[in-house]
Structure formats: C-alpha cells, structure tokens
Amino acid sequence: MTQENALSDIFRIAIGQLNPTVGDVTGNLAKAREARADAGREGAHLLVLTELFISGYPPEDLVLKPAFIRVCWKAVESLAADTADGGPGVIIGFPRQDENGRYNSVAVLDGGKVIAVRDKVDLPNYGEFDEKRVFHQGAMPGPVNFRGIRLGVPICEDIWGELGVCETLAESGAEILLSPNGSPYYRGKVDIRHQVVLKQVIETGLPLIYAAQLGGQDELVFDGASFAFNADRSLAFQMSEFETALAVTTWKRGESGWHCAEGPMARIPEGEEADYRACLLGFRDYVNKNGFKTVVLGLSGGINSAICAAIAVDALGEERVRTVMLPYRYTSEDSLKDAADCAKALGCRYDIVPIEQPVSGFSNALSDLFEGTESGITEENLQSRARGVILMAISNKFGAMVVTTGNKSEMSVGYATLYGDMNGGFNPIKDLYKMQVYALARWRNENVPPSALGPSGEVIPLNIIDKAPSAELRPDQKDQDSLPPYPVLDDILECLVEKEMAVEEIVARGHDVATVHRVEHLLYLAEYKRRQSAPGVKITKKNFGRDRRYPITNRFRDR
C-alpha cells in the first residue's frame, strides 16, 4: 500500500448483485470486469462480488475436478492483474485447492495482485446445502488490510452459524464486515436475512454489508436484495430484489466508526409478487442458461397450464412460447375456449392436435391383453401419455423444451402421470400448492412484474380461475372426486411436508383423521414419481428434491 491509495474518512463500496452461471468461468470473469469498470466510473474504491462468483454457485461436484479449480484460479489472477490500474479493488468468491484441502474462498484483489485469501469456516449441510461433501473447513479468519481499512470478510454461513466468525473478526480489529453470499430464495427470506445480520451487528458492534447473488441455478433462485445495517442497527441501504444491479455506497468514518452516508433504498416485493417474480427469474435463467431457444407446453384450459404459459411468455416473450391443445372426447367446450382465449391474451402460438387416434391406437393394440378387465385409471393414463408423447415429439422436431405444469399439491399425492403430464424439462410451479397457483394467477391478471415481456391486463381468463379443476380424463370428472378440497389438502400437506407435524397435531387443527391418514399415505406412495419429475423453481422453505429427501421404499405411517 502506498500513501497515495490509502483511504482516510470516505470509503466508497460497490456491491455487484450479478447473475453468474455455474461453470462459465470466462463469462463470469467478463461480468466481474464489466462491473469493476462501472464501479470505477462511479468513484468506487472497492467492488464486492458474491460467494463463489467465478465458478458460479453452487458448483456442486464441479469443484472435484482439478482442471476446473485451476481455471477458476487463473481467472482470479487475471482479474487481480487488472487492479494494477489504480481503480477499484475487488472481493470475489472462488473455489481453491491447496495441499491441505479444497475450500470455498474469497480473494481480495488490489494493486495488481491477490493481497489476501480467506476461507469459509462454517460449511452448511442442511436443506439445499451440501458443502461438507466437497469443501474443507477454513481456519478462523482475521481482518484484511485494504488501503488502511481493516475489513472482515465472513462468507455466507459464517454469519448464519454459531461458530463465532464475526465475533473473532471484531475482536481482531475489523472495522467493517463485508459478507459475500449465495442465499437462495424462499418466501419471507429477506426478513430472515435482516434478522441474521442484525444479530451479528448487535453482537459485534460493527456495520455489516450483505452482498447477495442474483439468478436461477437449476431449482434454486438467488433473489439479490443486497443490503447493509449500520452499527447503530439502522438499515444502511437496500438494493432491489430479482434484478441485476450495481450500487455504489458511500461510507464515512466518525468517532464511533464507519456509517453509511449514501446508498439505495429499494422497495422489496412481498407475497404473491415475490413468488411470481421468483418463478419468472428461475424459469428464464433455466431456459436461457441451458441454451433453449423456445419452449412448448400443453395448454389444457386449466389453471396450471395457464399460469405456466403466462410465466413462460413473461420470461421469454410470446415469440419463444408455443402452446398446444391436445383434446380428447372428454375435453369440454369450456376448456377449448379457455385455452384459446388464454393463448390469444398472451399472444403466443396456439396449435390443436387431437389425440383420439393415438389413444385408440394404444387401446386397440392392448385390447387382447386387456380383454375381460374393467376400464379405469389405466385407460385414463393412456390419454395423458399420448399427450406426453406428442409434446416430446414436438420438442424433438423443433428443439423446444417441454414445460411441465404440475403443482406441489398434485406432485405431493401422485395426482400426475409418469411419462404423461410429468414429461418435460422444467416446471415453474413445482413448489407452489394449488391455492397458491390461484393466488398468483389473480395477482398476474392485475399486475405486470418488472422485466416481464408479456402483456398487461387479464392474461388468464377468469373462467379458468373460477371453474372447478378437472383432469378431464373421464365424463364429468372433478379433482375433488379423488382428492380433498384443495384448501384442506394444501393445509394438510404443508403440515406434513414443511412442518413435519405428527398426524395427531394435524387432526388437532380441525382435520378429519381418516383424511389426514390418506393424504399421508399418498404422500409417501408418490415418492417414486417425484424422483422422476423435472426440476422446478424452489419457492417454499422445503421443496421436493434438494430439501426433502425421503426414501422410496418406506413402510412408516404415523398411526
């Protein structure tokens, strides 16, 4: 450090709330360089990027490849060399390997070199996290001297856990805590992050900056909403949620330490708006990051496919979305009209491919084998599987990813057909219960989220929202012929899945004991189906797959 670049009482910190892609080291480095150039033009002294930014987060078993680790380190060294120009220093996350192990690390770059490296101490191993599989625990860190200011850099779980990382940094002389994070979205997560940071601020007496990643990665959505709290527990700044952003904040040194004098104060969406925007961001990034140009989905005239079509058009634009009505003899005139009206309102392509002949062909081929048996679920599933085959054929022919449309209520109890309506590459509503789907549909009819490419106004016809849901696989069929009413079903499922409540506790909420037993049985029975389902956006605190991992072979029932 020279006298010229030492900071005195003004410290401008830029927070890069960017959207890296796992494995795209070259692309992520380019994003970092662009952000640094922007931060420099705005007079920043330091740019803070997020956890494992160079590799993308979470990289999972990619970090087991030595070649990948080497490429990440070369990118960090290359970015470090850029800082010789006298512009902003950089804090950036990357995976590293040495003779002692493999670490989730951050590098502090300044003056043309890597001036410090810090490793993550507290490795999360719950819910969607599995870092103890691939990383070693880092040593308890000390502050980094950046241009005369002592910075503590706890990495994500280091501020969430109970290992005392922040306290150690404070006791070692840190003046400001800057925490690069990879914190996935679930409903209400921003408030929880605020509480976590406030706890550390109270315990350390230091301001804490929380730099949050943005973007979709498989099932996970990183919603951004970076923020900081001052040492006096006031909110220092709040960045936007679900939007790429770079914010330069101004910090001033006073008698009691550093205090944020200038920074953004963005509005944070709540409820249905937040959930819808999470579905939108997760779906858009899954399609775009995996290189799909277009998507296709079956538009049945029901609420599930309608909300999925709306999300797809909002995410990608009408020209990249193709919808197909696949009618059979049980498809009602209402459904035909509702599907056509929905596609027209959204402006996307709408085709009709009747399935009478394919279903008849299957039935004829199986007639000798099935002779003497009663018609039932098998024949109903033939309809769904015929539709699945047709959608996959369209996908193969035109390169469009099939969007699957089952909600969490249906996926919970197995109200879905393998190799039929479960066909597809991604499901934007997989972690939404049925009543939440209705709520999002009503919200979308009254609102257009920022960054949405779809039209305003009523994009989901009211008849779709108001009519009784039906799979239309037999005459006059209604979902509630086979399932409890959805408000009842959803509450029981939330108790069983999210809260792991005992049957006795659920019955005490006013539910019929036989109904609870039946729903529990169906939940366990459908595990094999869920293992074969497409990934989908995580919205709740406990989604199927990453968060809830139950055995398929399982005879336990809570009796």
C-alpha positions as CSV (number, residue, x, y, z in Angstrom):
1,M,0.0,0.0,0.0
2,T,1.3,3.5,-0.9
3,Q,0.4,6.8,0.8
4,E,-1.5,7.8,-2.4
5,N,-4.0,4.9,-2.3
6,A,-4.6,4.9,1.4
7,L,-8.1,5.8,2.4
8,S,-8.9,8.3,5.1
9,D,-12.5,9.0,6.1
10,I,-14.5,8.3,2.9
11,F,-14.9,4.8,1.6
12,R,-17.0,4.0,-1.5
13,I,-18.0,0.4,-1.7
14,A,-19.7,-1.0,-4.8
15,I,-21.9,-4.1,-4.4
16,G,-22.2,-6.2,-7.6
17,Q,-25.6,-8.0,-7.5
18,L,-24.9,-10.0,-10.6
19,N,-26.0,-13.2,-12.3
20,P,-23.2,-15.6,-12.8
21,T,-23.5,-19.0,-14.5
22,V,-22.1,-22.2,-13.0
23,G,-19.1,-23.4,-15.0
24,D,-19.0,-20.3,-17.2
25,V,-15.7,-19.1,-15.8
26,T,-14.9,-16.9,-18.8
27,G,-18.4,-15.4,-18.8
28,N,-18.3,-14.8,-15.1
29,L,-14.9,-13.1,-15.3
30,A,-16.3,-10.8,-18.0
31,K,-19.2,-9.8,-15.8
32,A,-16.7,-9.1,-13.0
33,R,-14.6,-6.9,-15.2
34,E,-17.6,-5.0,-16.5
35,A,-18.9,-4.4,-13.0
36,R,-15.4,-3.2,-11.9
37,A,-15.3,-0.8,-14.8
38,D,-18.8,0.6,-13.9
39,A,-17.8,0.8,-10.3
40,G,-14.6,2.7,-11.2
41,R,-16.6,5.2,-13.3
42,E,-18.8,5.9,-10.2
43,G,-15.8,6.5,-8.0
44,A,-15.8,3.3,-6.0
45,H,-12.7,2.2,-4.1
46,L,-13.8,-1.4,-3.7
47,L,-16.2,-3.8,-5.6
48,V,-17.7,-6.7,-3.6
49,L,-18.9,-9.7,-5.6
50,T,-20.7,-12.7,-4.2
51,E,-19.9,-16.2,-3.0
52,L,-18.0,-18.4,-5.5
53,F,-18.7,-15.9,-8.2
54,I,-16.0,-17.0,-10.5
55,S,-17.3,-20.7,-10.5
56,G,-21.0,-19.9,-10.2
57,Y,-22.9,-21.0,-7.1
58,P,-23.5,-23.8,-6.2
59,P,-20.9,-25.6,-8.3
60,E,-21.5,-28.9,-6.5
61,D,-19.2,-31.7,-7.7
62,L,-17.6,-29.5,-10.4
63,V,-15.1,-28.5,-7.7
64,L,-13.9,-32.1,-7.5
65,K,-12.3,-31.6,-11.0
66,P,-8.8,-30.2,-10.6
67,A,-8.9,-28.7,-14.1
68,F,-12.0,-26.6,-13.0
69,I,-10.2,-25.4,-9.9
70,R,-7.2,-24.4,-12.0
71,V,-9.3,-22.4,-14.5
72,C,-11.0,-20.6,-11.6
73,W,-7.7,-19.6,-10.1
74,K,-6.3,-18.3,-13.4
75,A,-9.4,-16.2,-13.7
76,V,-8.9,-14.7,-10.3
77,E,-5.2,-14.0,-11.1
78,S,-6.2,-12.3,-14.3
79,L,-8.7,-10.1,-12.5
80,A,-6.1,-9.3,-9.9
81,A,-3.7,-8.1,-12.6
82,D,-6.4,-5.6,-13.8
83,T,-6.3,-3.9,-10.4
84,A,-2.8,-2.5,-11.2
85,D,-4.6,0.3,-13.0
86,G,-5.3,2.1,-9.7
87,G,-9.1,1.5,-10.0
88,P,-11.3,-0.3,-7.5
89,G,-10.1,-3.3,-5.6
90,V,-12.2,-6.4,-5.8
91,I,-13.5,-9.0,-3.3
92,I,-14.6,-12.1,-5.2
93,G,-15.5,-15.7,-4.4
94,F,-13.8,-18.7,-5.9
95,P,-13.1,-22.4,-5.1
96,R,-9.5,-23.1,-4.3
97,Q,-7.3,-26.2,-3.6
98,D,-4.0,-26.5,-1.8
99,E,-2.1,-29.3,-0.2
100,N,-4.4,-29.3,2.9
101,G,-7.7,-29.4,1.1
102,R,-10.4,-27.7,-1.0
103,Y,-12.0,-24.5,0.1
104,N,-14.9,-22.1,-0.5
105,S,-12.8,-18.9,-0.6
106,V,-12.7,-15.2,-1.3
107,A,-9.8,-13.3,-2.8
108,V,-9.1,-9.7,-2.1
109,L,-7.5,-8.1,-5.1
110,D,-5.7,-4.7,-5.2
111,G,-2.6,-3.1,-6.7
112,G,-2.3,-5.8,-9.4
113,K,-2.2,-8.8,-7.1
114,V,-4.1,-11.0,-4.7
115,I,-3.4,-9.3,-1.4
116,A,-5.4,-11.8,0.8
117,V,-7.4,-15.0,0.7
118,R,-10.0,-16.1,3.3
119,D,-11.7,-19.4,3.5
120,K,-15.3,-20.2,4.6
121,V,-15.3,-21.6,8.1
122,D,-18.9,-22.7,8.6
123,L,-20.0,-25.1,5.9
124,P,-23.7,-25.6,5.6
125,N,-25.0,-29.1,5.4
126,Y,-28.8,-28.8,5.5
127,G,-31.7,-28.2,3.1
128,E,-30.3,-27.3,-0.3
129,F,-26.7,-27.1,1.0
130,D,-24.2,-29.9,0.9
131,E,-20.9,-28.2,1.2
132,K,-19.2,-30.6,3.6
133,R,-19.2,-33.1,0.8
134,V,-16.9,-31.0,-1.4
135,F,-15.2,-28.4,0.8
136,H,-12.9,-28.5,3.9
137,Q,-13.5,-26.1,6.8
138,G,-11.3,-23.0,6.7
139,A,-9.3,-21.6,9.5
140,M,-10.8,-18.8,11.7
141,P,-10.1,-15.6,9.7
142,G,-8.6,-12.3,10.6
143,P,-9.3,-8.9,9.0
144,V,-7.8,-7.9,5.7
145,N,-6.0,-4.6,5.5
146,F,-7.4,-2.8,2.4
147,R,-5.9,0.6,1.8
148,G,-5.6,1.2,5.5
149,I,-9.0,-0.1,6.5
150,R,-9.4,-3.4,8.3
151,L,-12.1,-5.4,6.6
152,G,-13.7,-8.6,7.9
153,V,-14.9,-10.9,5.2
154,P,-17.2,-13.7,6.6
155,I,-18.6,-15.9,3.8
156,C,-22.3,-16.6,3.8
157,E,-22.9,-19.3,6.5
158,D,-20.1,-17.7,8.6
159,I,-22.7,-15.0,9.6
160,W,-25.6,-17.5,9.8
161,G,-24.0,-20.1,12.0
162,E,-22.8,-20.2,15.6
163,L,-19.1,-20.6,15.2
164,G,-18.3,-17.1,16.2
165,V,-16.6,-16.0,13.0
166,C,-17.9,-12.4,13.1
167,E,-17.0,-12.0,16.8
168,T,-13.5,-13.2,16.1
169,L,-13.1,-10.7,13.3
170,A,-14.4,-7.9,15.6
171,E,-12.0,-8.9,18.3
172,S,-9.2,-8.9,15.8
173,G,-9.8,-5.3,14.9
174,A,-12.2,-5.4,11.9
175,E,-13.8,-2.1,11.2
176,I,-16.5,-3.2,8.7
177,L,-17.9,-6.7,7.9
178,L,-18.5,-7.5,4.2
179,S,-20.2,-10.8,3.6
180,P,-20.4,-12.3,0.1
181,N,-23.5,-14.6,0.0
182,G,-25.1,-17.3,-2.1
183,S,-28.5,-17.3,-0.3
184,P,-31.4,-19.0,-2.2
185,Y,-34.9,-17.5,-2.2
186,Y,-37.8,-18.9,-0.3
187,R,-40.9,-17.0,0.9
188,G,-40.0,-14.4,3.5
189,K,-36.3,-14.9,3.1
190,V,-35.4,-11.1,3.1
191,D,-36.8,-10.6,6.6
192,I,-34.8,-13.6,7.8
193,R,-31.6,-12.3,6.3
194,H,-32.2,-8.9,8.0
195,Q,-32.6,-10.7,11.4
196,V,-29.4,-12.7,10.9
197,V,-27.4,-9.6,10.0
198,L,-28.9,-7.6,12.9
199,K,-27.9,-10.3,15.3
200,Q,-24.3,-10.0,14.2
201,V,-24.3,-6.2,14.2
202,I,-25.6,-6.3,17.8
203,E,-23.0,-8.8,18.9
204,T,-20.0,-7.2,17.2
205,G,-20.9,-3.5,17.2
206,L,-19.8,-3.3,13.6
207,P,-21.7,-2.4,10.3
208,L,-22.3,-5.4,8.1
209,I,-22.7,-5.4,4.3
210,Y,-24.6,-8.4,2.8
211,A,-23.8,-8.9,-0.9
212,A,-26.4,-11.3,-2.4
213,Q,-26.2,-13.2,-5.6
214,L,-28.9,-13.0,-8.3
215,G,-30.1,-15.5,-10.8
216,G,-31.5,-19.0,-11.3
217,Q,-29.4,-22.2,-10.9
218,D,-31.4,-25.3,-11.6
219,E,-34.1,-25.4,-8.8
220,L,-32.6,-22.5,-6.9
221,V,-33.4,-18.8,-7.3
222,F,-31.0,-16.2,-5.9
223,D,-33.1,-13.1,-5.5
224,G,-30.4,-10.5,-4.7
225,A,-31.8,-7.8,-2.3
226,S,-28.3,-6.9,-1.1
227,F,-28.3,-4.6,2.0
228,A,-26.4,-3.4,5.0
229,F,-27.0,-2.4,8.6
230,N,-25.1,0.3,10.3
231,A,-23.6,-0.3,13.7
232,D,-26.5,1.6,15.3
233,R,-28.8,-1.1,13.8
234,S,-30.3,1.3,11.2
235,L,-30.8,0.0,7.7
236,A,-27.9,1.4,5.7
237,F,-29.1,0.6,2.2
238,Q,-31.3,-1.8,0.5
239,M,-30.9,-3.0,-3.1
240,S,-33.6,-4.3,-5.4
241,E,-34.8,-7.9,-5.4
242,F,-34.9,-10.1,-8.5
243,E,-32.9,-7.5,-10.6
244,T,-29.3,-7.3,-11.6
245,A,-27.8,-4.2,-10.1
246,L,-24.6,-2.4,-9.1
247,A,-24.8,0.0,-6.3
248,V,-22.0,2.3,-5.1
249,T,-22.5,3.2,-1.4
250,T,-20.6,5.9,0.5
251,W,-19.3,5.2,4.0
252,K,-17.9,7.9,6.3
253,R,-15.7,7.4,9.3
254,G,-16.9,9.1,12.5
255,E,-16.0,8.9,16.2
256,S,-17.9,5.7,16.6
257,G,-16.7,4.0,13.4
258,W,-18.0,3.7,9.8
259,H,-21.5,4.8,8.9
260,C,-23.3,4.6,5.5
261,A,-24.0,8.1,4.3
262,E,-25.4,7.2,0.9
263,G,-26.9,4.2,-0.7
264,P,-30.1,2.9,-2.5
265,M,-33.4,2.2,-0.7
266,A,-35.3,-0.1,-3.0
267,R,-38.8,-1.5,-2.4
268,I,-38.8,-5.2,-1.6
269,P,-41.8,-7.2,-3.1
270,E,-43.8,-9.5,-0.8
271,G,-46.4,-12.3,-1.1
272,E,-47.6,-13.2,-4.5
273,E,-45.5,-10.7,-6.3
274,A,-42.3,-12.1,-4.8
275,D,-43.3,-15.7,-5.5
276,Y,-44.3,-14.9,-9.1
277,R,-41.0,-13.0,-9.8
278,A,-39.0,-15.9,-8.3
279,C,-40.8,-18.3,-10.7
280,L,-40.2,-15.9,-13.6
281,L,-36.4,-15.5,-12.8
282,G,-35.9,-19.2,-12.2
283,F,-37.6,-20.2,-15.3
284,R,-36.0,-17.6,-17.6
285,D,-32.5,-18.5,-16.4
286,Y,-33.0,-22.2,-16.6
287,V,-34.2,-21.9,-20.3
288,N,-31.6,-19.3,-21.3
289,K,-28.6,-20.7,-19.4
290,N,-29.2,-24.2,-20.9
291,G,-29.4,-22.8,-24.4
292,F,-33.1,-23.5,-25.3
293,K,-34.4,-21.1,-27.9
294,T,-38.1,-21.9,-27.5
295,V,-40.5,-23.8,-25.2
296,V,-43.7,-25.8,-25.7
297,L,-46.4,-26.8,-23.3
298,G,-49.8,-28.4,-23.4
299,L,-52.5,-25.8,-22.8
300,S,-55.5,-27.6,-21.4
301,G,-57.8,-24.8,-20.4
302,G,-56.9,-25.5,-16.7
303,I,-55.2,-23.2,-14.2
304,N,-51.8,-25.0,-14.0
305,S,-51.0,-24.8,-17.7
306,A,-52.4,-21.2,-17.9
307,I,-50.2,-19.8,-15.2
308,C,-47.2,-21.7,-16.7
309,A,-47.9,-20.2,-20.1
310,A,-48.1,-16.7,-18.5
311,I,-44.7,-17.3,-16.7
312,A,-43.2,-18.5,-20.0
313,V,-44.3,-15.5,-22.0
314,D,-43.3,-13.1,-19.3
315,A,-39.9,-14.8,-19.1
316,L,-39.1,-15.3,-22.8
317,G,-41.5,-13.3,-24.9
318,E,-44.5,-14.5,-26.9
319,E,-42.4,-15.5,-30.0
320,R,-40.5,-18.1,-28.0
321,V,-43.5,-19.9,-26.5
322,R,-45.6,-22.5,-28.3
323,T,-48.8,-23.9,-26.7
324,V,-50.7,-27.0,-27.9
325,M,-54.2,-28.0,-27.0
326,L,-54.5,-31.8,-27.1
327,P,-58.2,-32.5,-26.9
328,Y,-59.9,-35.9,-26.4
329,R,-63.6,-36.9,-26.3
330,Y,-63.8,-35.7,-22.6
331,T,-62.4,-32.3,-23.3
332,S,-65.2,-29.8,-22.7
333,E,-66.1,-26.9,-24.9
334,D,-65.3,-24.6,-22.0
335,S,-61.7,-25.9,-21.9
336,L,-61.3,-25.5,-25.7
337,K,-62.5,-21.9,-25.4
338,D,-60.5,-21.1,-22.3
339,A,-57.2,-22.4,-23.7
340,A,-57.7,-20.5,-27.0
341,D,-58.6,-17.3,-25.0
342,C,-55.5,-17.7,-22.8
343,A,-53.2,-18.1,-25.8
344,K,-54.8,-15.2,-27.5
345,A,-54.4,-13.0,-24.4
346,L,-50.7,-13.9,-24.1
347,G,-50.1,-13.6,-27.8
348,C,-48.3,-16.9,-28.2
349,R,-48.7,-19.6,-30.8
350,Y,-51.6,-22.0,-30.3
351,D,-52.0,-25.3,-32.1
352,I,-54.6,-28.0,-31.7
353,V,-53.6,-31.7,-32.0
354,P,-56.5,-34.1,-31.3
355,I,-55.4,-37.3,-29.5
356,E,-58.4,-39.5,-30.4
357,Q,-56.4,-41.6,-33.0
358,P,-53.3,-42.1,-30.8
359,V,-55.4,-43.2,-27.8
360,S,-57.5,-45.5,-30.0
361,G,-54.3,-47.0,-31.4
362,F,-53.0,-47.8,-28.0
363,S,-56.3,-49.2,-26.9
364,N,-56.6,-51.4,-30.0
365,A,-53.0,-52.6,-29.5
366,L,-53.8,-53.6,-25.9
367,S,-57.3,-54.9,-26.5
368,D,-56.3,-58.6,-26.4
369,L,-54.2,-58.2,-23.3
370,F,-56.9,-56.1,-21.5
371,E,-59.9,-58.3,-22.6
372,G,-62.2,-59.0,-19.7
373,T,-60.9,-56.2,-17.5
374,E,-62.7,-53.1,-16.4
375,S,-61.9,-49.7,-17.9
376,G,-60.3,-47.3,-15.4
377,I,-57.2,-45.4,-14.4
378,T,-55.1,-47.3,-17.0
379,E,-57.2,-46.0,-19.8
380,E,-57.2,-42.5,-18.3
381,N,-53.4,-42.6,-18.2
382,L,-53.2,-43.6,-21.9
383,Q,-54.7,-40.2,-22.6
384,S,-52.1,-38.4,-20.6
385,R,-49.3,-40.5,-22.0
386,A,-50.4,-39.9,-25.6
387,R,-50.3,-36.2,-24.9
388,G,-46.8,-36.6,-23.4
389,V,-45.6,-38.4,-26.5
390,I,-46.9,-35.7,-28.8
391,L,-45.3,-32.9,-26.8
392,M,-42.0,-34.7,-26.7
393,A,-42.2,-35.3,-30.5
394,I,-42.7,-31.5,-31.0
395,S,-39.8,-30.9,-28.7
396,N,-37.6,-33.3,-30.7
397,K,-38.6,-31.9,-34.0
398,F,-38.3,-28.2,-33.3
399,G,-35.9,-28.2,-30.3
400,A,-38.4,-26.6,-27.9
401,M,-38.1,-27.6,-24.2
402,V,-41.3,-29.1,-22.9
403,V,-42.6,-27.2,-19.9
404,T,-44.3,-29.5,-17.4
405,T,-47.1,-28.0,-15.3
406,G,-48.0,-30.0,-12.2
407,N,-48.2,-28.1,-8.9
408,K,-47.0,-29.1,-5.5
409,S,-50.4,-30.3,-4.3
410,E,-50.6,-32.8,-7.2
411,M,-47.0,-33.8,-7.0
412,S,-47.4,-34.5,-3.3
413,V,-50.1,-37.0,-3.6
414,G,-49.2,-38.5,-7.0
415,Y,-52.0,-36.8,-9.0
416,A,-49.8,-36.9,-12.0
417,T,-48.9,-39.4,-14.7
418,L,-45.4,-40.7,-15.3
419,Y,-44.4,-40.3,-19.0
420,G,-47.5,-38.3,-19.5
421,D,-48.2,-34.9,-18.0
422,M,-45.0,-35.3,-16.0
423,N,-42.9,-35.1,-19.2
424,G,-40.8,-32.1,-19.5
425,G,-37.5,-30.3,-18.9
426,F,-38.6,-27.8,-16.2
427,N,-41.6,-26.9,-14.0
428,P,-42.0,-23.3,-12.9
429,I,-44.8,-24.1,-10.4
430,K,-43.5,-27.3,-9.0
431,D,-43.1,-25.8,-5.5
432,L,-46.5,-24.0,-5.4
433,Y,-49.5,-25.5,-3.8
434,K,-52.8,-25.3,-5.7
435,M,-54.2,-22.4,-3.8
436,Q,-51.0,-20.5,-4.3
437,V,-51.3,-21.1,-8.0
438,Y,-54.8,-19.5,-7.9
439,A,-53.4,-16.6,-5.9
440,L,-50.6,-16.0,-8.4
441,A,-53.0,-16.1,-11.3
442,R,-55.2,-13.4,-9.8
443,W,-52.1,-11.3,-9.0
444,R,-50.8,-11.6,-12.5
445,N,-54.1,-10.5,-14.0
446,E,-53.8,-7.3,-12.1
447,N,-50.1,-6.7,-12.3
448,V,-47.1,-6.9,-14.8
449,P,-43.9,-7.6,-12.9
450,P,-40.7,-5.6,-13.8
451,S,-38.7,-7.2,-16.6
452,A,-41.8,-9.2,-17.8
453,L,-42.1,-9.5,-21.6
454,G,-45.8,-10.4,-21.5
455,P,-48.8,-8.1,-22.0
456,S,-50.8,-6.3,-19.3
457,G,-54.4,-7.0,-18.4
458,E,-56.2,-10.3,-18.0
459,V,-53.9,-12.9,-19.4
460,I,-55.6,-15.8,-17.6
461,P,-59.3,-15.9,-18.4
462,L,-61.5,-15.6,-15.3
463,N,-63.3,-18.8,-16.2
464,I,-60.1,-20.8,-15.8
465,I,-59.7,-19.4,-12.3
466,D,-63.4,-19.8,-11.3
467,K,-64.3,-23.2,-12.7
468,A,-63.8,-26.4,-10.7
469,P,-60.4,-28.0,-11.6
470,S,-60.6,-31.3,-13.6
471,A,-58.1,-33.5,-15.5
472,E,-61.0,-34.3,-17.9
473,L,-59.9,-37.9,-18.3
474,R,-63.5,-39.3,-17.9
475,P,-67.0,-37.8,-18.2
476,D,-67.8,-35.1,-15.6
477,Q,-64.6,-35.7,-13.7
478,K,-63.6,-33.2,-11.0
479,D,-60.3,-33.2,-9.0
480,Q,-62.3,-33.3,-5.8
481,D,-63.8,-36.6,-6.7
482,S,-60.4,-38.1,-5.9
483,L,-58.9,-35.5,-3.5
484,P,-60.0,-33.5,-0.5
485,P,-60.9,-29.8,-1.3
486,Y,-57.7,-28.0,-2.2
487,P,-57.7,-25.6,0.8
488,V,-58.0,-28.7,3.1
489,L,-55.4,-30.7,1.1
490,D,-52.9,-27.8,1.0
491,D,-53.1,-27.2,4.7
492,I,-52.5,-30.9,5.5
493,L,-49.7,-31.1,3.0
494,E,-48.0,-28.0,4.4
495,C,-48.2,-29.6,7.9
496,L,-46.7,-32.9,6.7
497,V,-44.1,-31.5,4.3
498,E,-42.9,-28.1,5.5
499,K,-43.5,-28.6,9.2
500,E,-43.1,-32.4,9.6
501,M,-46.1,-32.4,12.0
502,A,-47.5,-35.6,13.5
503,V,-50.9,-36.8,12.4
504,E,-52.3,-36.1,15.9
505,E,-51.2,-32.5,15.7
506,I,-52.7,-32.0,12.2
507,V,-56.0,-33.5,13.4
508,A,-56.0,-31.1,16.3
509,R,-56.1,-28.2,13.7
510,G,-59.6,-29.5,12.8
511,H,-58.9,-32.0,10.1
512,D,-60.6,-35.4,9.8
513,V,-58.3,-38.2,10.9
514,A,-59.1,-40.5,8.1
515,T,-58.4,-37.8,5.5
516,V,-55.0,-37.0,7.1
517,H,-54.0,-40.6,7.1
518,R,-55.0,-40.9,3.5
519,V,-53.0,-37.8,2.5
520,E,-50.0,-39.0,4.4
521,H,-50.2,-42.4,2.7
522,L,-50.5,-40.8,-0.8
523,L,-47.5,-38.5,0.0
524,Y,-45.2,-41.4,0.8
525,L,-46.6,-43.6,-2.0
526,A,-45.8,-40.9,-4.6
527,E,-42.1,-40.6,-3.7
528,Y,-41.0,-42.7,-6.7
529,K,-42.9,-40.4,-9.1
530,R,-41.2,-37.3,-7.6
531,R,-37.8,-38.9,-8.1
532,Q,-38.5,-38.9,-11.8
533,S,-40.0,-35.5,-12.1
534,A,-38.5,-32.5,-13.8
535,P,-36.7,-29.9,-11.7
536,G,-38.7,-26.8,-10.8
537,V,-38.3,-23.5,-9.0
538,K,-37.9,-23.6,-5.2
539,I,-40.4,-21.3,-3.6
540,T,-41.2,-22.8,-0.1
541,K,-38.7,-23.4,2.7
542,K,-38.8,-27.2,1.9
543,N,-39.1,-28.2,-1.7
544,F,-39.1,-31.8,-3.0
545,G,-35.6,-33.0,-4.0
546,R,-33.0,-30.7,-2.5
547,D,-34.7,-30.0,0.8
548,R,-36.9,-33.1,1.4
549,R,-35.2,-36.5,0.7
550,Y,-37.4,-39.3,1.8
551,P,-36.8,-43.0,0.9
552,I,-38.9,-44.5,-1.9
553,T,-39.1,-47.8,-0.1
554,N,-40.8,-46.7,3.1
555,R,-43.4,-48.6,5.2
556,F,-43.7,-46.0,8.0
557,R,-47.2,-44.5,8.6
558,D,-48.0,-42.3,11.6
559,R,-50.7,-44.3,13.2
